[in-house]
Amino acid sequence: MDGALHNEEQLPSLFLYLLNIFSKTIINQFINECGAQPKAADPLGVIAAQVFSNENYLWRGKTLIDILMAKFRVACPVVFGYRGSEKTEQGRTRLGWRKDGAGWAPEQQHTDRMKGLAVGYAAISLRDFSKSRNTNPWPPSKYWTSLARIVNTTPAEMSNTQCVVLRAMIETYEERFLQFYGSAAVAALRSALIDFPKKAPAKTPSTAGLEVLAQMLKRDIGLEL
């Protein structure tokens, strides 16, 4: 830190390279494991939060988690507010739909990928640092912002990808979200699971999935939205 004040300190390029590889691995693990097994995301979220909050891995007192989030922005743009039509090439690109050879990846593959990334995003951003001396590198406010960006989409811009991501962000982590935000979280969940699917131009399996999740929360934890 003393060297940083005089612009003397430099970060080793090898260290940046290692963080880059670590970030790629985290993203790939979310994609390959967590779409089918959402609970597998939590230990990955713990590891990511530990590494990027470790005081030995900070740069001039600040986290380098932007390296990870830059890759998240490419892989799952929806959590950063990107919107697009799944009926156009440009729209699919904006939504993070990957190419599979000459054409687009199958819809189920895209859906599984988005599920894994969305639950992974929740696993990173909904971590409790109240008992840690380190600063949360990607605090719950980031989760709230991502949720709001999706829910505030106009009906004309809504997509199935958004609905898939929204459900995966919430399911498995709804109780932790409630612990952080209390009654405000209840209002946010009502907006996401009740109001958002209602304003969709047409009912799809993805919008129905949000409504089903609201029913499951009522049945499983007694949450009345």
Residue pairs with C-beta under 8 A, 6 or more apart in sequence:
1 9
1 60
1 61
3 9
4 60
9 60
11 59
15 57
16 64
16 67
19 51
19 57
19 64
19 67
19 68
20 67
22 51
23 67
23 68
23 71
24 71
26 44
26 47
26 48
26 68
26 120
27 68
27 71
27 72
27 75
27 117
27 120
29 40
29 44
29 120
30 41
30 44
30 116
30 117
30 119
30 120
31 75
31 113
31 116
31 117
32 116
33 40
33 41
33 116
34 40
34 41
34 44
34 115
34 116
34 117
34 119
34 120
35 111
35 112
35 113
35 114
35 115
35 116
36 112
36 116
38 115
38 119
38 168
38 171
38 172
39 172
41 116
41 119
41 120
41 122
41 123
41 172
42 123
44 120
44 123
45 120
45 122
45 123
45 124
45 126
45 127
46 123
46 127
48 65
48 68
48 123
48 124
49 124
49 127
49 129
49 136
49 137
49 138
51 57
52 63
52 64
52 65
52 68
52 137
52 138
53 63
53 129
53 132
53 134
53 135
53 136
53 137
54 134
55 134
57 64
58 64
63 135
63 137
63 138
65 137
65 138
68 124
69 138
72 79
72 80
72 117
72 121
73 80
74 96
75 96
75 113
75 117
76 96
76 114
76 117
76 118
76 121
76 165
77 94
77 95
77 96
78 95
78 96
78 114
78 118
78 150
78 161
78 162
78 165
79 117
79 118
79 121
79 146
79 149
79 150
79 165
79 169
80 146
80 149
81 146
81 149
81 150
82 94
82 95
82 96
83 94
83 95
83 153
83 157
83 159
83 162
84 90
84 91
84 92
84 93
84 94
84 95
84 159
85 91
85 92
85 159
86 92
86 95
86 97
86 159
86 160
86 161
91 159
92 104
95 159
95 161
96 113
96 114
96 117
96 161
97 104
97 105
97 110
97 161
98 104
98 105
98 109
98 110
98 113
99 105
100 106
100 109
104 110
105 113
110 161
111 164
114 161
114 164
114 165
114 168
115 164
115 165
115 168
116 168
117 165
118 164
118 165
118 166
118 167
118 168
118 169
119 168
119 169
119 171
119 172
119 173
121 143
121 146
121 169
122 143
122 168
122 169
122 170
122 172
122 173
123 173
124 138
125 138
125 139
125 140
125 142
125 143
125 146
126 140
126 143
126 173
126 176
126 177
126 180
127 136
127 138
127 140
128 176
128 179
128 180
129 135
129 136
129 139
140 177
140 180
140 181
143 169
143 177
144 181
144 188
146 169
147 166
147 169
147 170
147 188
147 192
148 188
150 162
150 165
150 166
150 192
150 196
151 166
151 188
151 191
151 192
151 195
151 196
153 162
153 196
155 199
155 200
155 201
156 201
158 199
158 200
158 201
160 204
160 205
160 206
160 207
163 196
163 197
163 200
163 204
163 206
163 207
163 209
163 210
164 206
164 209
166 192
166 196
166 210
167 206
167 209
167 210
167 213
170 177
170 189
170 192
170 193
170 213
171 213
174 189
174 217
174 221
174 223
175 221
177 185
177 188
177 189
178 185
178 186
178 189
178 223
181 188
186 223
186 225
189 214
189 217
189 223
189 225
190 225
192 210
193 210
193 211
193 213
193 214
193 217
193 225
194 211
194 214
194 225
196 210
197 203
197 207
197 208
197 210
197 211
200 207
214 225
217 223
217 225
218 224
218 225
